[in-house]
Amino acid sequence: MRSLVRFLSVCALGVMPLVGCSEPGGARIEEEPCRFPLSDYCEGAECPSWDQAVAKAEEDGRQEPEWCWVVSGACANLRYIMTGVGLGGVLQYFDDSGALVARKVFEDAPDFCNDTSFDKWYGAPPNCEQEPSRNFCMGWGEEYCAAVEQCGSGSEAECLARYDDLACWGSWNSYVGCFRGDGTCESCAERLPEWQECTAPQPGRLS
């Protein structure tokens, strides 16, 4: 979870800043990411659809929960899914019809285009602000949400919904995550107030 929040803090800025590239006489950064036509990645029916990307995200969200970075949301009139891979990741944009319109691969080092860019784009980079709304990284969530219900701290369904709510990540990880080790209703009780505040009904929050 901490890795996911840290990952989003960087990616929420949009295109990651470009720093350092090989050049005779010193290092300088290319201001533009390297770009290629979308057809260099996929074409027509070979491109993943939104539904296929969601299915893959749900599958990935149940793997490696400690290092899971799989989120989706809106970006103006587009939808996106971002999946972390090590210290980099893949960001895919889809239009209303579910067709892939752009794809970005990014790293924490300028590994693309002859070591000149942190990003490699397929298709035109969208000019919009990402608004994350869904976290696919269920991982160990389902097992420990059952403990929340047993402790009378809310239903298992509500607990899982809060995991999917970006506003509750911190308190979810604190209280529900407490049960991962030898946590009990009693030993995790001091973290309960933060969880209760998180689960209180608020406008725009998952119910």
N, C-alpha and C positions, 0 to 999 in steps of 0.2 A: 504494500500500500504506500509506504513512504517513497519507494522508487517511482510509483505511478504519479504521485503528487509532484515530486521533483521533476519528472519527465514533462508533465503538463506545464509547469512553471516556465520551462524553457520554450516549449512548443507553442504556448499561448501567444508568444510574440510573433507568430507567423513564420515566415522564412527565417531560418536560423542565421545569425550574423556570420559573414564570411571573414575569416582571419587567417592569413598566412598562405602563400602559395609560392611554389618554386619559380624562380626567375633569376637569370644571370645577374650577379652583383647584389643580390639580397632577396628578401621575402616581401611580397606585396600581394594583396588580395584582389581577386577579380570581383567587381561590384555586381556582376550579373551571374546567376547560377547557370550551369550548362543546361541547354535545352535541346530536346529532340521531339520529333513528331510522335503523337500517341501511337501511330502505326508501327513504330520501332519496338514498342512493347507488346501491343496486341492490335488486332484488327477485326472489326465486325463481331461475329459470334464468338471469336476467341477471347474477347475482352470479358472480364468478370462483370456480372451485373450486381446491382445493389443487393438483391436477395442472396446471391451467392456470397458476396462479401460479408453480409451479416451472419450467414450460416458459418462461414469460416471464422469470423470473430467470436462467435459463441463457442466454437470448438476450441479456439486458441485460449479463450478466457478461462477454460478449465485446466489449462496446462501451466506448469511452473508458476504457481500463484505468487511466490515471493518476488518474481521478476516480471510479472504480467503487466504489460502496458497495452491495453486495447480499449479505445474509447471511440465514441462517435458523437456527431452533433450536426448542427446546421452552420452554413457559411453563406449568408445572403440567401439566394434561391437555390443553393446547392446543398447536398448532404455529404458528409465525409466520414471516413473510418481511418483511424490512425493506430498502427500496430508497432510496438517497440521491438527492436531486435538488438540486443546488447545495448550499446550506447548510441545507437542510431535507430532508424525505423523506416516505415513506409506510410505514406499519407495518400489516400485515394479520394477523389471527388467524383460525385455522381449527380446527374441532373434529375429533374422530376420524374422522368420516364424510367429511371434506374440505370441509365447508361453511363459508363465510365467516361469522364471528360478530361481528367488530368490525374497524373500519378507522380509523386515525388519520393525519391529515395534519399535519405540523409544520414550523415555520420557526424561524429564529433571531431573529425579531422578532414582536411581537404583531400579526399581520396578520389574525387571524380575529375574527369576531363584533364588528364595529365597533371593531377595533384593541384588543380586550381580552384576547386569548388567543393564546398561541404554538401551541396545539393545536386541532384540530377533529376531534371524534370522531363516527363513525357507529356506532351500537350501544354497548352498555355496555362501558366500559373494563375489561379483565380485571385482577384483583388477583393478580398472580403475578410471579415473578422470571424474567426472560429468561435462558436458558442457550444462548448461540450455539454452533452445532456445524458449520455449513457455510458456506464462503465461495465464492460463485459467480463471483467476479471472476477468471476465468482469464486474460483479456487476452492478454498476450504470454507467458504461462507455458509453453505447449506448445512454442513454438519454442526457448526457452532451457533447458527441461528436457532437450532432446535434447543440448545441450552438456554437461550434467552427466553424462549416460550416456557420452558420448565421452571425457570425462576420467576415467572409471572411478570416479566418486564416488557411484554408485548408479544404479538403473535409471530410465528415463524415467517409468515408471508410479509408482514410489515417489516420485519428485520431485513429480509432479502430486498425489499423495495428500498429501504434506506441505504443499503449497500450500492444500489443503482442510482442514488441521489448524490450528486457531487457535493452538495452543501453539507452532507453528513459523513463524509469520508473520515475526518479526524475522530469524531466521537464514536463512529462505528468501529474503527480500528482499535480504539481505546477499550471500549466496553466489550464488544463481541470478541475482539481479539484476545481479551483476558482469559477466555475459556480455552485457548489453544493449548496451554500447558496443563497445569493442574488447577486451573481456575475453578472456583465454585461460586455459587450464588452469594455466599458470605464474603469470600476473599475479593470478589470483583465489585462488591457493593459500593465502594467509594467512587467508582467510575460511573455509577448509575445515574447521578444527577445530570451529567453532561449528555448521556444517552437520552434521558427523558426530555431534556431541552431540545435535542435534535428531533425527536419524534413528535414534538408538539405541533399541531396543525399550523401551517403558515401558508400565506398566499403564494402560489406558484410552486409549492413543494409537493412531492409525490405523497399520496395518501395511502 
